[in-house]
Amino acid sequence: MTRIVARNIPPRIVWQLEQQGLHPLLARLYASRGVTDKAELDYELKSLLPPAALTHAGDAAHILADAIEADARLLIIGDYDCDGATATAVGMRALKMLGAEVDFLLPDRFKLGYGLSPEIVDVAAQQSPDLIITVDNGIASIEGVDRARQLGIATLITDHHLPGESLPEADCIVNPNQPGCDFPSKCIAGVGVMFYVMLALRAELRERGFFADKPEPNFASLLDLVALGTVADVVRLDRNNRILVSQGLKRMRAGQLQPGLAALFKAAGRDPKKATAMDLGFILGPRLNAAGRLADMRLGVECLLTEDATRALQIAQQLDALNRERREIESGMQESALILLESLAADDAAPGIALFDESWHEGVVGILASRIKDKLHRPVFAFAPGEGGIVKGSGRSIPGLHLRDALDLVAKRAPGLLVRFGGHAMAAGVTVNAENFEKFRDLFAEVAGELLAPADLTRTLETDGALEGGYISLETARLLENEVWGQGFPAPLFMDEFEVEQQRVLKEKHLKLRLRKGNARYDAIQFNFGTPPGTRTRAAYRLAINEYMGVETPQLMVEHLE
């Protein structure tokens, strides 16, 4: 069941925004998302929170500046997702611009797992680094940091994940979510944290007179990478994140993007001059993630680092092929998951769901969990077999359940049950011994049932009300696409009643519609539809642009029919 709720639109705020020169439709949309003044939509770089506001960014800058001046060997250890890959690329590009001797290393997700483990430190030690810099990981790597210290390697942690009860004894930790950090943008992505550290480093080197006889590098050239990692990691788009994304999109649309990103757009058949936040989240991000899911994320990072357009396109085409393979694997896993769910007794359809199948692919279980979560509106963990008798789960949550906190509660109730866990409110990972899967499944269901209110288990769809017929146009679609929307700052979703004039099924899973309201007719499509409508329908939809044979027309992207 889905509950439709209209967003609250404060009339006075709408009027105020209109008086400040905002388009009437945008005034209405922004007012319902908490914007009270047009100044909050100033996405110029000068409006970014200053690097000095990020706790220990200055200390990190000092360590890095000393290392550069001493010609020390630096090694970046990243994560195998899009945020980790872009953060690695930002660090590599920025440090090389500053003349540093730097390389990178990414753990094999299937052999070494996530984070700065003692095992990855041992691999890193083969390169004889003086300083390890983590990006998008490290806040929970107590043993890994200890191992680095034993080997005489300094460590700088840059991360954004929630810390555990203890912090690693690194030489420096930069993480807005660590205790004592009052940086206002707690939801900044790993790539954003690394970008801030690089800004602080440049400022430190400036103070030291490093640029007296050489030009300062322009780190704005890295904002396309920052934007991609921020959107792909599905962090909340607070104002600071919206500035980073807006500036990155601005550069893409102006043709000022890395060869690798240009190649990814080309491989996907998209035009970077028309880049949107949606493109980053649903077109580029999945292709880059496919490397970490099915192959080696080094391939993705190479795509982001190469200056050779031909090589970039070769890699982008490989990533595109991997993403198609990922979709096929995911489709098969989803079918088996739904069969598994149907076989469960009604009382087993718990508030929290954990699923496992021997045939599932470890690199795809996160996406599977997300799909099942969307279908059932329940927090879901999907598990795949790992090496050494363990199973690895990736979870996705719904509003009302902080997934990492739920895992923490499971760990407290059953000490020793979880081999390891970590993550965020909406996404988390957990490893358990295979023989303990059923115990985890039952305990997670119990904890979820306690933490979720009955109302939380009903899917709520927030809409922006009806869209006046005159606004269903190419002009309006372009207006909306040029704005920055995303997690915590959702893209407009409208709700209206229509006559259904035509409907047909495409590829056995997509519903193509011709809708009429008054004398106006609109093309619409619903992907992966459930039940076809009757002659009249109430539809929740997004306004989009359909391009076919070089002709652009407005199209309603239907998310819900009733």
Summary of the structure (lengths in Angstrom):
residues: 562
radius of gyration: 24.1
end to end distance: 10.6
largest distance: 75.5
contacts: 1969
relative contact order: 0.09
helix: 45%
strand: 21%
